[in-house]
Amino acid sequence: MVFQADNTDGPDVASAAVQKGVTRRFGLLCVGGSGLVAAVVPKDVWATGQHTAAHKLAAPAIVGKARPMAPLVMLDPGHGGKDPGAIGYTGTYEKHVAEAAAQELRRQLLATGRYRVAMTRAGDHFVPLDGRVELAQQHGASLFISMHADALHSPQVRGASVYTHSHGASDSQTADLAKTENSADRYGGPMVHSASPEVQQILASLVTEETRKGSAHMAQAVVSAFNSRVLLLPHPHRHAAFAVLKSAQIPSVLVEMGFMSNRMDEAALRQAGHRAMVAGAMRDAVNRYFASAGVGLAG
């Protein structure tokens, strides 16, 4: 399972060795939103008793609060590894389109300086559905976005859409789409077991009302941002029991950027310029989501 995280403003929390070295060198170590802050009081000073004079000095004035840690957006490129996802007319693999679009969205989100960004996979790797949700939960994600370009039975259907979690499907097309997505773990072999329908129903009941509202708000932001730039399906906000959207505490959406089963959608998603436009719309949707008062912080 591969995890990639970026934080242009926050501390390098992955470098345990560096933190350990700093702890040995300094008497105090604090982790703040703008990096590691260490009090310049070597331990040998404390050991020799020279700290008495230091205690007589006036404490430095506190001029402001530390910058809060930026929210973490977890991007989930669909499929990967032995699971190619949908395959287009010209042989385009959904897994490659999803990863390329997610990397572009990651780049654009980081460029705003407002977010930390992580990906459930950074490369062509298979990640079980439960593992994708667990990664978001373990790292305290504030928002989870799963990115896809699946296939439908009808090759005439084209356009983007966004999905939120619900035990019942909004329509038969979405129900079929969820069924296909939820079967992705079959590529994981006998070591990967999907939850039974009964367990899925229990998990769906654990999703809090606040999380549902947050997911719906993000879906609406995506539709609004896409509306003037990306062709949308009729009734573009839909819902079904997508296993990858079952987090109880993290607002989550699945974005279909188009369908590999449609020649025009496939051709568009093969173009870096089109993917950049889709990513730009999604970046704007993320900005709108977090700009709404009281929305977005999980955990």
N, C-alpha and C positions, 0 to 999 in steps of 0.2 A: 504494500500500500504506500503510495507516494504522496507526500504533502509538501506544498511549497507556500511559504508565507512571506509577505513583504510588509515592511513598516518603515517608511521614509522618515517618520518623525519620532517614533518610539524607540525604546531600548532594544539592544540585541539580546533578547531573552534566550536565544538558543545557545549563546556562548557561555556555558557553565564554567569552562576552564578559565575564561577571562575574569568572570565574576569572582571565582575562587581566589585568583591571584590578587585582584583588587582588595578583596576582604582581608587577605593576609597583610597587605601593605598598609592599609588604612584602618583606623579604629572604628569607622562607621561607614556603612554602605547603604545608600538609598537608591531606589529605582523610581525614576519619574517619567512623565510623559515625554520629556525632551532628551532623555538619555540617562546614563549612570552619573550620579552625583555623589562624590565621596568627600567626606570631611578631611581636610589636610592635617591630620593629627596622627603621625606615625605611631605604630604600636610600641616602638622602643621608647618613645617619650613617656607613654603611660607606664611602661615597665620600670623606668628609672625614677619615677616620682616627680618628673618635671611638669606634670599636668597641673600642679598647684597654681602656678602663675597663670596658666591658661584659664583657670576657673575665675580669676579676678578680672579678666577682660569682659567687657560688655558684650552681650550676645548680639549678633548682627540683626539688623531690622529685617522683618519680613515685609517685602514690598508688594507681594501678590501671591495668588494661589498657583500651584503647578498646573500646567495645561492638562486637561483631561485626556485620557487615551482615546485615540480616534476609533470609531466603530470598525469592527472587522466584517468585511463582506466576503462570504465564501462562494466562490464560483465553482460550478460543477459541470465540466464538459462531459456530455453523455457518452456512454459506452467506452470503448478503449480496449487495447490488447486483443485477445481472441474474440472479443465481441465487436464486430465492425459497425453495428447499428444498421440503418437502412443503406442500401446501395443504389445509387442513381443510374440513369440510363447510360451515362458515359463511364460508369464504373467508380464514381465518386463515393468514398466511404463517409458515412455520417460522422464517425468518430473523429476523422481528420478535420472536417468542417467545424464541428463543435469545439475542438481544442483550439483551432486557429482563431475562431471568433472570441472564445473565452480569453485567450492571451491578449487579443486586441482590447477587449473590455478591461482587462486587468491594467493594461498600459494606460488607458484613458482615465480610469478611476484613480490610479496612483498620481497621475499628472495633476489632478485637482488638489492634491495635498490634504484632502479631507478624510481619507480612509486608509485603513490597513486592508490588504487583499490577500486571500489565500485561495488555493485551488485544490480540489480533491484529487486531481492527478495533473502532473506536469510532464507529459510524455505519453507514449502509447502503451498504457498499462491498464489491466483489468482491475476494477475496484467494485466489490459487491455493493448492492444497493444499501444494505444496512451500514456498511463501512462508510459510505458517503455521509449519511446522516450522523453517524458517530463522530466523524471528524469535525463536523460543524459544531456539535455539542461539546466535544472535548476542548475546542479552542475558543469557546464562548462567542460564536458568531452572532452578529446582530441581524444578519440577513443572509438567506440562502437562495442562490439563483442557479437552477439547473438548465443547461443550454442544449437544445436538440434541433434536429432537422430530420424528422422521421418520415415514414411512408404511409400512405393510405391506399385503400383498395381502388379508389377512383383517381386516375392520373390527371383528371381535369381540375381537381381541387388544388388551389395554390393560395399562398398568403400566410402571414404570421399570425400567431395566437398565443395566449398565455393561460396557464392552468393553475388552479389552486386545489388543495386537498378537500375531499368530501367523500363520505362513505358511498353516496349514490352519484352516478354520473349525470351530467347535465344533458347528454344526448348519446345516441348509439355510437356515433363516430368517435366521441371522446372515450366512451367505454371500451371500444376496440383498441384505441391508442393506449389507454392505461393498461389493458391486458397485455399488450405487446411489450410495453416498457417494464412492467412488473415481472416479465419472464426472463429478463436479462441475466439473472443469476444462474440460468441453466448453463451458461458458458463457464461458470466457476467450478463445475464438476461436483463430485460427491461431498467435498468439504464445505460447500456453500449451500445452505438450506434457506429457502424462502419461508416466511411466516405463513401459516395457514390462514384461510379466510376468516376464521374465528378470531385468531390473534390479531389480524389486521383490523377487524372491527373494534376490538378492545383498544388497540393503539389509537384508532381514529377518535374514540370517545375521550381520550386523554388530552387531545389538543385543546388548549384553553381558548376561551372566547376572545381573549385579547390577541392571541396568536392568529386566530382566524381573521379578525378584523385587520391586523397588520398585513397579512397575506393578501387580503382583498384590496387593501389600500395600495399595495405595491403593484398588484395586477392592473388596477385602474391607472396607475402612473405609467405603466408600460404601454397600455393601450393609447393613452393620451399622447405619449411621446412618439409612438409609432405612427399615429394617425396621419400626420402630414408628410411622412418620409418613407414609410414602408407599407406595402399593400397588406391589408388585414383580411382575415376570414370574416364572414358575417358573424355577428355575436362573438367577438374575439376573446372575451373572458369566459372561460369554461371551467368545469371542475369534475373531478373523479377521484377515485381512491389510488392515487399515485403513491407507491411505496416510498419513493425518495422524498416525498413532501410531508412525511408523517411526524416530523419533530413537534413535540408538544409545546415548546417554548420559543422556537425561532421562526419568525415569519418566513415563508418559503413559497417560491413560485417556480414553475417550469415553463420556459419560453421556447416555443417552436418558431424558429426563425424562417421557416418555409418547409417544403416537403421534397425529399429526394425523389418521390414518385411523380413529380411534375417537372417536365423538361426545363421550363423557364425558371422555376425556383432553384433547381440544381445549378443551372448555368449562372444565375446571379450569385449564389453562395460560393461558387468557385472563384469569384472575383474579390480580391483584397479590398477594393474600393467599396463594394457593396457591404462586405462584412464590417468595414470601418464605419459605414453609415448606420448599420444595425447597432453596433457597439455604442456609437455616439448617442443614439436614441435611448439605449438602455442606461447609459451613464446619466443622461438627463432624468430618466425615471428614478434612478437611485437618488439623485440630488433632490428631487421633489419629495420622495419618500421621507428622507431624513430631515428635510426642511419643515415637515409637518410637526407641529408641537406634540410632544409626548409619544412620538412614534419611533420605533426602531431599536431601542436598547433592550436586549434579552438578558436573562440571567440575573 
